[in-house]
Amino acid sequence: MIEATRKETVVRQRYAAGAKERAKNLCCPVDYDSEYLEVIPQEVIERDYGCGDPSRYLHEGETVLDLGSGTGKICFIAAQIVGRNGKVIGVDMTDEMLEVARRNAPVVGKRLGYANVEFRKARIQDLALDLEFLDRQLKESPITNAAPFLAADELAQELQVKNPLIASDSIDVVISNCVLNLVEPKSKRQLFDEIFRVLKKGGRAAISDIVSDEPVPEEMQNDAELWSGCISGALTEAGFLQAFEHAGFYGIQILKRDVQPWRTVQGIEFRSVTIEAFKGKQGECFERNQAVIYRGPFKEVLDDDNHRMERGKRYAVCDKTYNLYKKAPYREFFEFVVPIVDVPLTEARPFDCSRTALRHPKETKGQDYDVTTQANNKCCDGDSCS
Ligand SMILES: C[S@@+](CC[C@H](N)C(=O)[O-])C[C@H]1O[C@@H](n2cnc3c(N)ncnc32)[C@H](O)[C@@H]1O
């Protein structure tokens, strides 16, 4: 049994050991793309404690942050997908994991012909605090009584503000592989807020983790083995998605869900899922007479700003929503109605996004629109109309 406050220490100790020697029970089988494994040294490959492959959802040129990077496998795969124009930052709190990852980074860099990966030390629920800087300060003034403890606390707060380890709005994609469940309950909310903070507007999270099909009882959460083994810190399937929603993300979806549980404990199923969530719905709303039509197949949908739309109807949307819908993950579900007379953004009036309203076709065409045309030949297939 562990005290609620000791969970992080238990996790650190277990993964420090797992960095030195392969720990069998920490491994959930994952099919990585073998093409990317060729340049990765064996000790990294065998000390893999992931449960999914978020790197599959990355693109060339992106700046990626991997939370709980361990010995670096996902970072080294990501390095190849984002290529020499992209960048990968791995963050972990366990020195032994960082040591293996950092020792192998130049090996991978040499084999690739470019080096675009670095590893930093932080707790993923506090990505602003540079733990190595703090390590150095504490070596110079060790804590022997309350005064240096309070001074260190002050320094940490100052560092977070003046010199954050991961700056706000600096990352294209936050990825993580089987780590979020390990963060103690009282810090989980802060963890999701931190993911949101570091992402650029328009950025996204692609996260693989273990989730449960039922809430995990407290006595199971206090079992050190189950907690540090990526089991009992799991959020429920619904709770995991809600945590992203509460942090302000939109367009949240399950990309992959294992049908077979990884483990079942006391009847509760624990399985791997990979989810995606986007940042960027915050901001002002302006009226530019745009409209969207939900294509179906469902009778109606509700977005993360509470716009409820019925299939086939034309809805008034603000410029921000219109542009969000034009991109992933919404694009394929909507038709877009462009106003005939463009309203420049600089002249646009505020739009009340708190209500959902239909858009009369006259609003996008103009109230005086009375054009009559001949049949449009572009509608015909082949030569039959010519
Ligand atoms: C299950 S392993 C996964 C490692 C890696 N993502 C992989 O796929 O092999 C969990 C890793 O997360 C790190 N970790 C756990 N909790 C953390 C926290 N709160 N902050 C930073 N790192 C953490 C551990 O040190 C360990 O390296």
The ligand as an SDF file (V2000), in Angstrom:
LIG
                    3D

 27 29  0  0  0  0  0  0  0  0999 V2000
    5.3010    3.6880  -18.6730 C   0  0  0  0  0  0  0  0  0  0  0  0
    6.7870    4.5830  -18.9200 S   0  0  0  0  0  0  0  0  0  0  0  0
    6.5910    5.0990  -20.6170 C   0  0  0  0  0  0  0  0  0  0  0  0
    7.8770    5.5360  -21.2140 C   0  0  0  0  0  0  0  0  0  0  0  0
    7.8220    5.8780  -22.6960 C   0  0  0  0  0  0  0  0  0  0  0  0
    6.7930    6.8160  -22.9960 N   0  0  0  0  0  0  0  0  0  0  0  0
    7.6820    4.6320  -23.5470 C   0  0  0  0  0  0  0  0  0  0  0  0
    6.7950    4.6240  -24.4110 O   0  0  0  0  0  0  0  0  0  0  0  0
    8.4600    3.7210  -23.3820 O   0  0  0  0  0  0  0  0  0  0  0  0
    6.4880    6.0540  -17.9930 C   0  0  0  0  0  0  0  0  0  0  0  0
    7.5920    7.1120  -18.0600 C   0  0  0  0  0  0  0  0  0  0  0  0
    7.0460    8.3250  -17.6060 O   0  0  0  0  0  0  0  0  0  0  0  0
    7.8890    8.9140  -16.6470 C   0  0  0  0  0  0  0  0  0  0  0  0
    7.0040    9.6340  -15.7200 N   0  0  0  0  0  0  0  0  0  0  0  0
    6.0340    9.1230  -14.9220 C   0  0  0  0  0  0  0  0  0  0  0  0
    5.3920   10.1100  -14.2790 N   0  0  0  0  0  0  0  0  0  0  0  0
    5.9840   11.2680  -14.6560 C   0  0  0  0  0  0  0  0  0  0  0  0
    5.7650   12.6420  -14.3200 C   0  0  0  0  0  0  0  0  0  0  0  0
    4.8170   13.0080  -13.4680 N   0  0  0  0  0  0  0  0  0  0  0  0
    6.5410   13.5660  -14.9190 N   0  0  0  0  0  0  0  0  0  0  0  0
    7.5250   13.2070  -15.7960 C   0  0  0  0  0  0  0  0  0  0  0  0
    7.7800   11.9310  -16.1410 N   0  0  0  0  0  0  0  0  0  0  0  0
    7.0110   10.9730  -15.5840 C   0  0  0  0  0  0  0  0  0  0  0  0
    8.6410    7.7530  -16.0160 C   0  0  0  0  0  0  0  0  0  0  0  0
    9.8750    8.1790  -15.5100 O   0  0  0  0  0  0  0  0  0  0  0  0
    8.7910    6.8270  -17.2310 C   0  0  0  0  0  0  0  0  0  0  0  0
    9.9490    7.1140  -17.9420 O   0  0  0  0  0  0  0  0  0  0  0  0
  1  2  1  0
  2  3  1  0
  2 10  1  0
  3  4  1  0
  4  5  1  0
  5  6  1  0
  5  7  1  0
  7  8  2  0
  7  9  1  0
 10 11  1  0
 11 12  1  0
 11 26  1  0
 12 13  1  0
 13 14  1  0
 13 24  1  0
 14 15  1  0
 14 23  1  0
 15 16  2  0
 16 17  1  0
 17 18  1  0
 17 23  2  0
 18 19  1  0
 18 20  2  0
 20 21  1  0
 21 22  2  0
 22 23  1  0
 24 25  1  0
 24 26  1  0
 26 27  1  0
M  CHG  2   2   1   9  -1
M  END
$$$$
